[in-house]
Structures are given as C-alpha cells and as structure tokens.
C-alpha cells in the first residue's frame, strides 16, 4: 500500500477516534468469514456460512436450525434504510410489526419478538429507546429463528437478530457517497479501509454517516451523526486483536402518532386522517439519543485445533424521549370529546434514561477426533451488567392544572397550544447482571451426519432500588441433527430452549419474570450448488411469561400465562450466474394464547401477528458497453392481524406492497434509485382494540451516488 494512502487512512482513523474517545462494538464473527462475505463488486444472495447459530464458523447447510443471512449489498438493493427493513424479505419475519416507528427496530419472528444483538452481543435490554443500528456500517444481518439461550443466554423465543459490523481489511479500498430522497433526505457517507503499516499486520477502517432528513410524519426529523473507527492488529500468525469504536447521535421524535381507529381504519367517508398527521407538539415531542461504545475482540490460536476467543464491550448511552399522543384508550369506539368528532384529549409521556452496559463473551474451541467422529467442542462463559438510572414524567387531561396542563387537539386541524409540562421525577435505579456457562459439541460422522449438543447454566440478578433483589437461575438445552440424504438434500430436526430475564417493572412496580421458551423444529435444506439454497421447515414454540399489553390498562405490561406458535416456512435464494438474482419466501404462522388470565384471548390469533407472510425479489444485470444496468423488482405480502382485549376484537386488513431498483455502474461510479411501496399503498400495521392505529410507510424514493476507490 503506498505511503500516501496509509497516511490518509491513519489520519482518518486518528481524528474521529480522539473525538469519539475510542468507542467500539464487539465482533464475534470470524474476520475471515467476513472477508468472504463482502464483495464490493457483486451482490451476495446465497450466504454459505454463519456465525450466530453455533458461535463457530459453520456452513449454513450444516446447521440444524433455520438461518437467514442478508448481505449488505442485497439489503441496499432492496432499499433498506434501517435494521427492520433489512429482513423484509426473510421468511417468517413481520419486519415492520408496528409500522413506521422511530423508537426501535421492533419486529416479529414466528409471531414472537426476537432479541437484538450487535456483533454477537446483546444490544437492547429493555423498552427504552436507544439509537437504532446504522445499516451503512453493517456487513450483513444474521437471523437465527427460535429459542437460542444455550449459546447466548439472554435469548427470546422468537430468536436472535444479529447485525454484523464491517471490519478492517488489509487491502486499501473505500467509497464516498451521498443520498437524496423524499422527505428532504440528505445524507453523506464514507467507508475506507486498508493497511496502516508496510508489513500489512495493522489495518484499519473508518465508517461515517451524516444525515439531515424529515419523515413521513409532519414535523418529525430523522437526523443522525455516526462515526465508527476500527483497527486490527495481527500479532504474529496466531493472535489477532481488533478494536472497534462507535459514536452515534440521533435527533428525531416518535413517528407513530397512535392515530384513532375512529378516524383511520373505521373513519366515515371523507374523514380519514392522512398518514402524515402529527398530533403532538413541535416544542415538546423529541427523541434525542446518543451512544458511545468501546469493544475489544481478541483471538489466539494455541494450535491448529485449539482457539481462544474473547470479546468485551462497554456502552455509555442516554435518551431523552418526550411525546404527546391522543387518548383513544378511555373510549376506543368513540374517543372524541366534542359533538363534531374532532377534538381528542392527549396524554404526555416522557423518560430520560442513562445506560451503562458491560458485556463479555469468552470461549475455547477445540477440534478433536474420536474414532470416526470429528468433534468441534466449544466451552464458554459470558457476563452482562446492565445499569439504568432514569427520570420520567406523565400527565393527562385529568391532572391538577397546578401540576401540568395537557390541552386537547383538533385532529383535522392540529395546532397544539397551552401545554404546561410536569417536572421530571427520579425513577428507581435498575441493575441487571447475568453470568452463564455453556458447552457445545458439534459432532460430524463422516460427510453424512452432524449432531449438535448444547448445555447452559445461567444465573441472573435483577435489582430495582427500593425492591427486593430478584434472582433467576435456569438450565437450558439444545440438540439437533442434520444429515446428507443425497441429491443435495439435508433433512434436520432440532430442539432448543430460551431463557430471557426481563428488565424493569410493570405499571404497578412489580418485577417482571423471565420468559421461557421451548421449540421443536424439523426441516430440509436443498443446496444443489453454491449459488442456490432452499430451506423448508415446520416448527412449534411454546412460550411462558411473555410480556404483552394489558387488555385492561394500555400503559401496563402483563405476562401472559402461555402461548403457542406453530407453522411452516419456505425460503429460497438462487443466483443465475452474475446476471440474475432471485429470492422468495412464504410463511404460515398459527400463533395463539393457550393459557391466560383473560379468557377472551385464549384460542384466538395472537395480537398483531399475521398468519401469512410472503415475498419475492428478482434483479437482473444488463451490460451497456462499459457500463452495467441493474433492475430489481420485489413484492411483499403481509396478512391480516387481530387485536383482542376487554373492548372486544379488531381485525386489520392484509396488504401488499412493491419495491423497485434501478442502478447504473460505470467505472468507479454507481448511481442507484430505490423506490419502496412503489404504488403508494396506504395500510396500517396494525390497528388495535385499544383504539389506535400504527401507520405504514407510504412511497419512499431515495437516490444514491457512490464513488469507489
């Protein structure tokens, strides 16, 4: 690498590193696997390997569980702008379960909420909003469906969504780019990597994003500053140390306005509110979030068959979240307080949490033979320490005017005035720690049969100021077998469990209990070539202690006795050479509550969960002399959902939307135009019996220009 380029990259890394105090996020994936997955000149539609399922570098086709790996180029082609949208085309994923929502990347997998991980370690610990993952910084997103506690401890029954960061590469390369789009979107981005010394043993990477943008919701911004420097040091041939840093600041507000059902889904003719309607107050509503993190990833190979891996991450984060939203809950069928059905009371909610999060994962992998069997043994210990202090406030129309004043709003002419906010009050401090010991054995019998056995013991402690310490212990198991049946078919069956300590209190200051889950899954994987993979499976999940909305108190969370989710999934990816890529998926999900304190919800479709999901994406490349043209078209179908509560039930209709891509590549330049919801379909995702609707994103158009070097 020329000295001038090394100096450029070195200064690029040092400046933001000093500014951001050397922040970092951990990476539990193998850097070599990352290099194989990343191809700046092509789109990877069939991923060969994944780390998330076993914490070892294992082929997807050899893993007895349903996995999806979506490479960065592929989700960029599909127009994904956030983590939810990267999984829009994955089987069994209701990626935008609550529509256009800036508060989190909430999604449903097999009808259940997954846990969000970043670089192999848990990212989100409770319901307080943190900065959402910047997808431009990602190499890929890995989805592991179903319970996964044996390796990760804090795993939900829906599975794990693991976003994997771009890592430093020894070969100098990079790009700068800009985006312009609807809602006044303006974004600058850059990504540069390469060696920092003559020997090529030290190499770095710098990724940055700056965005100034509006959103579909009137008056709501989507601004972001993101910087992530990273560095890798190959200490000899057997040792590697990687440091990753991150600083992120978001300025936005709640894009969901909880519009009343009576003025949306069930509105009289001519009275339906536009999806852009804002019912808050521009001087009040805000979601300002910041995050800084520092991670060290260490790997040492004692011998060809013995490897130690350690990762450590520290996060310092905070959020200021304030919102005014309409009170549809007092009388969902008729929430208006005037004869003309225009005025609604409003509710004010605010929280200012600060977080300190320490996570660590350490494992020893030993590859050994015993007769005809090959063993990939994994022994590990992980630890997490989550601390939160927060201040909160709330007010509604019934409050004492001497404390606060929340005025009604005309939803058809929304002008907010006369607001007097209450003072913030200190909340009880929270601390949650967990330590887990795990062991796994991947056993291969020749090339025909593979067996995975896993065992884990967890101890979790939850401390809430002023309340007794809560201690939870659990032992979880995993077993799976997959074989080669010939004709490139690999049938498999597996059993897995989950254990998820739930941080926080309910509305009545009661500590939430851990969620428990059990899954049986059987399926088959067909891998006739490196560029083709088809997975079909059936599954059954039973989950207990799941947090759900309280039918009698919409601001409370209750832990339903038991629910069951079962269904069928089909996912296929095929690349016809470098010219045509095709992905398709279908999922049927029968999810229902089987035991509850609320008889009305027993035996009916689980709230907000569609029974049917389907998608199809195809793209084709055309050669135009020295340039290349790539066109893509996709469709997504989301089935109807049902909401059940004390006020009865409400069904939200299904919807189908289309996405399109047109991209030109010429020399070192690329120009792309992405259109999501091509035909501007108006839909809700979902509406609830509490009286509110979650709006979906209308047509969005984003143009991207990039220069690669």
N, C-alpha and C positions, 0 to 999 in steps of 0.2 A: 504494500500500500504506500503510495507516495507520501512524503513527509508533510506536504501541504494539506493533504486530506486528513492525515492524522491530527494535525494541529487544529483544523477546523472542527473535527469531531470532538477533540479533547476540550476545546473552549466551549463548545455547545453543551457538553455534559457538565463542566465545572460551574458555569454561571447559574443555571437553574438549580443545581444541586445545593450550592451555597444558599441561594434564595429560599429554597423549599426545605432546608435543614435535612437534606439527605433522607427523603422519605422513600418507603419501599413496600412492595407487596410480594408475598411469597409465591413460589412456583414449585409445585410438587410434581410437575410433569418432567419427563426426561428431555433435556435440551436437544438431544439428537433426534428424538421423535418430533420435536417442534420444528427442527430444520427440514425434516422430511415432509411435514405437513404444509409448510409455507412455500409457495411458488409464485413469485411476483408476476410471472407471465402466463399463468393459467388459472383455471377455476377448479378446485378440488370438490367433486360431488360425491366421491366414494372414499371415505376415510378408512385406512387399513388398520390403524391402531388407536387405542385409547388408554389413558392412564386412570381415569376416575373409577372404573369398575373394580379394579384389583390393586391399585397403587403400584402396579408393576407394568412394564412395557409389554402389553399383551394384545394380540390381534383381536379385532372386534369379532371376527368369525369364530374365535376360540373361547369366547366369553359366554357363559350360560345365563345371560340376562339381556334384556332389550336395552340397547345403547344407541343414541344418535350423536353424531359428531358433525357440526356445521362449521365449515371453514370460513374465514373472514371474507374471502373473495366471493363466496357463494351468498352469504347473507347481505353483502353490499350490493350484489347484483339484484337481489330481491327488494332493495330499498329499505333495509332495516336501519333505524336511527337510534334504537335503544335495545336493551337486553331482551325484553319481551318479544320484540319483533324478529329477533334472530331465529326464534323457534316457531314462527308462524306456520311453517310447512312441515313440522315434525309430527309424527303420528301420536295421537292421544293427548296433545297439548292444546288447551284453551289459552293461547298465548296472551290475549288481552281480555282476561276474565272480567275485568271491571272497566273496560273501555279505555278512553284516553285519560290517563291518570299519572300526574307528575309525582305523586307521593311515593311510589315504589314500583318495582317490576313484578307486580303480583300476577301470577299465572296459576293454572291448574293442570296437573298431570295425573291422568287416570282419575279425574274428579277430585283430587286432593292437592293441597298446596305443597310444593316442594320447598326444600331449604336451599337458599342461595349461598354458594361457595365461590370464592375467588382465588385462583391459583392453588386449589386443593385445600384451603382452609375456610372455615365458616366466615361469612361476611355480615349477615343480618342476624340479630339476636332477639329483637322484639319488634313492636309495631311502630316505633318512632322512625320517621323518615331520615335516611342518610343520603348523601349524594349517590345517584344511580351510576352504574358502571358506564364508562365511556367506551363505546364499541369500537371506535377507531384504534384504541390501544390493544385490541384483542387479536390473537392469532386464530382462535376458534372457541366454540362453545360446546361443551360436552354435557349430554343429558343422560343420567342413569335413572331409569324408571323403577319405582318400587322401593321398599324399605332397604336401607343401606347402613345401618348402625354398626355392623361388625367392623368396618374399617374406619368409619367417620364419627361414630359416637352419636353426635347430635344430628340425627338424620330423621326426616319426616317420612311418613308412609308414601307420599307422592314421589319421593326420590330426591335427587340432587341435581341442581343446575350449576355447573362449574364453568365459570368464564376463565379462559387461559390467556395470560398476557403475552405480547410479543417479547421475545428475549434477544439479547445481543447476539450478533452474528460476526464471524471473523472477516467476512468479505465485505468490503465497502459498498454500500448501496443506500438508496434513500429516495424520498419523494417529498414534494411540497404540493399543496393543493388548496382549492377553495371551493366552497359550496354556496349556492344561491337558490332560494326556493320560496314557495308560498309562505305566507305569514311573515314576510320580511326576513326570512332566514338568511344570515350571512355568517359564514364560518371559514376560518383559516386553519389549516392543519399541516403538520410535517412529521416525518419519520425518517431518521437517519441512523445508520449502524455501521460498524466496521472496527478493524483492529486499531489499538492505541499504541502499540509498540512494534518494533521491527520483527520480533520473533513471532508475533501473532498470538501470544499467550494471554494478552489482556485486550479485551474488546468491549465496546460499549454501545449503548443505544439511547436515543432521545426521541420521545414522542410528545407532541404538544397539540393542543386544540384550543382555539379561542372562538367563542360563538356569541353573536348578538341576534336574538330571534324573538318573534312573537309566537303565538299558538292559536289554535282554532278558537279557544275561549277568549272573548274580547278582553283586552287589557292585561292578559297573563303573558309574561315573558318566559323565555327559555334560554337564559344566558349562562355561559359556562367558561371557566378558565381551568385548563388541565395541563399539567406538566408531569412527565414520568421519565427521569433518567435512570439508567441501569448499567451495570458493569459486571463482566465475568472475568475471572482470573483462573486460568488453568495452571495449577501449581504442580508441575510435573505432568506425568501421563496418567496418574491415578487419582488426582484430587482436583476438585473444582469448587470454587466459591463464587456465588452470584449474589449481588446486591441489587435490589430494585427499590426505586423511590417513587413516591406519588404525592402530588399536591393537587387538590381539586376544590373549586368553589363554584357553587350553583346559586343562581338567583332566579326564582320563579314564584309561583303560587299554585294553589290547588286548581288544576284544570277541570276537575269534576265539580259541578255546581249542584249536584243532587236535585236536579230539576223534578218538579212534582209529576207524578204519573197522570194526574188530572189535567195537566197542560202539555203532555207529551204523548205517551202511548195511548191514553184514553181521552185525549183532548177532543172537544167538539169541533166540527168543521170550521176552519179558519182561525182556530185558537191555539194551534200547536206552536210551542216555542221553538225558535231556531237553536241548533246545536251550539252556536257561538254565544248564547246568552250568559251573561255574568251577573250574578245576584249578590255578590259580595260588596266590598268597599275597597277602592283602589288604594286608599291610605291605610288600610288595615290588613288586607289579605297579603300574606307573604309566605314563602318557603325558602329561606336562605340557609344553605347547608354547606359545611366545609369538612374536609377530611385531609389528614396528613398521615402517612404510614411509612414505616421502615421495616424492611424484611431482609433477612439473610437466609440464603439457601446453600447448604454445604453437602458435598458428596465425596466420599472417599472409597476407593476400591482396594480392599486389603489383598484380594486375589481375584482371579477371573470369576470365581464362584461366590465371592463374598463382598457385599457392598453395603456401606452405611450411608443413610440419608437423613439430614436434619433440616428443618425449616422453622423459622421463628419470625413472627410478625407482631409489631406494635402499632396500634391505631389510636390517634387522637382526633376526635370528631365532635361536631356540635351542630345543632339545628335550631333555627327559630321558625316556628310554624304557627301561623295565625289564619283563621278562616271564619267567615260569616256564611252560613248556609241556611236555606229555607227550612222552616219547621213543618215538615209534612207528616211527622210521626204522631202528633197529637190526634189527628183525624185524617188518616191516609185517604179515605174516599172523598173527603171534602175539606181540604186544608185551608181554604180561604176564610178570611175574617171580615169580608165585606160582601154586600149583596151582588156586586158586579163581578165577583170571582176574579179579582185582580190582585188583591193585597194578601201577602203572606207574612206571618211573623218569622223572625230569624233567630238563629242560635249562634252564639260566639264560642269558639273553642281555640285555645292556644296552649302550646307547650314549648319549652326551651330546654331540651336535654343536652348534656355533655357526656361523652363516652370516652372511656379508656379501655381498650381491648388488647389483651395479650394472648396469642395463640402459638402453640408449638406442636410439631409432629416429628417424631424420631423413629426410624425403622431400620432393621437389619435384614437384608435379603441374602439368603444362602441357597445356591443352586447345587443340588446333590443328586446322585443316583443311588437307588437301592434295587439291585437286580434289573428287571426290565422296566422299572418305573423311574421317571425323572421328576424330581420334586423342586418346586420353586417355593421355598419356605420364607415367610415374612413374619417378623416379630417386631412389635412396636408399642410405643407409649405416646399418648398425646395429652395436651393440657390446654385449657382455656380459662381465662379470667376476664369476665365482663363486669365493668363498673359503670354505673349511671347515677348522675345527680341531675335533677330537673326541677323546673318551676313551671307551673301551669295556671291557667285561668279559664273561667267559663261564665257565661251569662245568657239569659234568655228574656223573653218578654215579661215573665212573671217576677223578675228581680226587683229589689228595692231600688228606686231611682237614685237614692243616695249612694248606692254602690256602683251601679252601671246602668246604662240605657242602650237597649238594642231596638232600633226602630224597625217597623215593617217596611216592605218594599213592594212596589208595583211591578209585577213580573213582566208586564208588557211595555213598561216604560221605566226601566230600572235605573233610578237615581238614588244613591244612598246618602243620607244626611242625618245629623243629630246623634251620631254614635258617641257614647261615653263608655270607654273600656274599663273593666275592673283591673285592679292591681294583680300582679302575679303573686302566687303563693308557693312556698317551698314544698316540694314533694318529698316523701321518704326516699333516702338513698337506697340504691339496689346494688347488690353484688352477687354474681353467679359464677361459680367455679365448677370445673369438671375435669376429672382425670380418668383416662381409660387405658387399659392394657388389652392388646389384641394380638391374635396369632392367625395365620392363614397358611394353607398348604395347597398349592396348585400341582396336581399330580397328572402327569402325562404317561399314558401306556401306549408306547409306540406312536404312530401317527393317527390312531383310530379313536382314542378315547381320552377325555380330560375330565378330571374331577376337581372341584374347588370346595375346600372345607374351611370354615371360619368360626372363630370364637372370640368373644369380647366381654370384658367386665368393666362397668362404668360406676363411678361414684360422683354424684352431682350435689352441690350445696347451693341453696338459694337463701340469701339474707336480705330482708327488707327492714329498713330502720323502723323500730317500734313493734316488730312482729317476731315471733319465734323463728329460729333458723329451720329451714326445710331441707332435709337430706333425702335423696333418692338414689337407690342402687339398682342395677339391672345387669343381667347376663343375657346376651343376645347371640344368636346362632345364624349360620348360613351354610347351605350345602347346595351344590349344583353340579350337574354332569352334562357334558356335551360330547357327541360322537360324530365320526365321519361315516355316513351311511352310503357313501358312493354317489356318483353323479353330482358331486359338489354340494350335496345336502348335508347339513349338520343339525340334527334334532337335539333339543336340550330340555331339561327340566330343572327347576330350582326352587328352593325355599329360603326365605330371608325374613329378618325381623328388624324393627326400628324402635328406638327409644329416644324421645325428644323432651328434655327438660324445657318447660315453657316459662320464660322470664316474665315477671310482673304480677299485678294484682287485677282482679276483676273490679267492677264498679263498686262493690261493697267491701273492698280491701281484703279479699280472700286470696291467698296464694294459689296460682294455677298449678294443676297437677301435670306430670309428664304424660305426653302422648305415647301410646304403644301401638305397634302395628305388626301384622303378620301377612306374608304374601306367598302364594304358590303360583308359579308361572311355568308354562310349557310352550315350546315353540320350535320353529325350524328356521335356519339361515341357509340361504342359497347364494353361493359365491362362485359362479361359473367362470369368472375372470376378474382380474384386478380392478377392472372398471365397472363392475356390476355387483350389487348386493341387494338381496331381498330378504326381509325378516317378517315372519308371521308368528303371532303368539296369542295365547289366551292367558288370562290372569284372574286371580281372586285375592282381594285385600280385605282384611278385617282390621278396623282401627278403633281404639278406645280413647277416651279423654280428649277428643278433638275440640278445640275452641271454635265456636260458631256464634252467630248473632243470637242474642236473647230475644225470642219472639215477643216477650212482654216488656222489654226495655231495650230500645235500639242502640243505646250508648253503652250497653253492657255486653260482656262475653260470657257464654256458658260453655261447659264441656260436656257435650252430648254423651250419653252412655256408650253407644256403639253404632258404627256404621259399616256397611259392606259395599265394596266397589268391585265389580267384575266386568269382564269384557273381552274384546278381540281387537287386535291391531295388525295393520299391514303397512309396511314401509318399504319403498323400493327406490334405488338410485342406479342410473345407468348412464355411461358416457360413450357415445358412438364416436370413438376417436376424439380428436381435439375439436371437432366441429359442432356436435350436438350433445347437450346435457339434458337429462330428464330425471325428475324426482316426482314421486307420487305417494300419497298416504291416505289411509282410511282408518277410523277407529269407532268402535261401538262401546259405549260405557253405560252399564246399568249400575248406578250408584244410589243407595238409599239408606236411610236411618233404620236400624233394626231394633234399637233399644233407646228410649228417651223418656225424659220427664214430661214431654209434650206429645200426647197421643196423636195429635193431628198430623205430625210429620213422620210418624212411623209407617214404613211401607210405601212411601211416595218418593218421587225423584228428588235426589239431594239438591238443595238450593244452589242456584247459579251454575249448575253442571249440565252441559249439553250431552244428550245421548249419542249424537252423531257428529263426527268431525271428518272433513275430507279436504284434500288439497292436491294440486297438480301444478308443476312448474316445468317449463321447457325453454331452452335457449339454443340459438344456432348462430354460428360464426360464418361470415361471408368474407372472402378475400376480394379486396378492391385495390388491385395493384399493390402499392407499397403500404396501403392502409388495411385495416381489418374492421369489419362492422359486426357487432353482436346484437341480436334482437332477442328479447325474452318476454314471455307472457305466462302468467300464472293465475290460478283461481283458488279461493278459499271458501269453504262452506262450514258454517257453524250452526248446529241445530238449536232448536228452541230450548229455553230454560224455564224452570218452575221455581217460584218462591212461595213458601208456606209459612204461616205464622198464626198468631191469635186472631188476626183480622180476616183469615181465610187463605186463599191462594191466588196467585197471579202468574200467568204464562207470558214470557217474552218471545216473540216470533223468531224464527231462524233467519239467517241472512247469508248472502253470497256476494263476495267482492272479488274484483280482478286487479292484478298488478302488472305493470309493463316496464320494460327496459329497452333503451336504445343507446348503444355505446360505440364510439369510434376510437380506434387505437392507431396512432400514426407516429412512427419514430419513437421518441421518448415521451410523447404526449398521449393523454387519454381524455376523452370527453364522454360523460355519461348523463343520461336523463332518466330518472326514475319517477314513475307515477304509481302511487298506491291508491287503492279504491278508485280505479280508473273511471268508473261511471258514476262516481259521487253518490253511492248508495247511502241513504240515511238509515241508520239502525241503532239499536240500543243493546247494551251488553253489560249487565242485564237491567231489567226493572224489578223492583222488589215490593213485596206486600206491605212494607213499611211506608210506602208512598212515594219513593224516589226512583229516578231512572239514571243510569250511567250511560252517557252518550258515547257513541263510537266516532272514530276519526273519519272525516269526510275525505274527499280527494286531496291528496298532497303531491306536490310536484317539487322535485329537488334536482338541480343540475350540479354536476361535479366536474371540475377540471383538475388534472394532475400532471405534474412533470416529474419523471423518474430519472435518476442518475446513478 
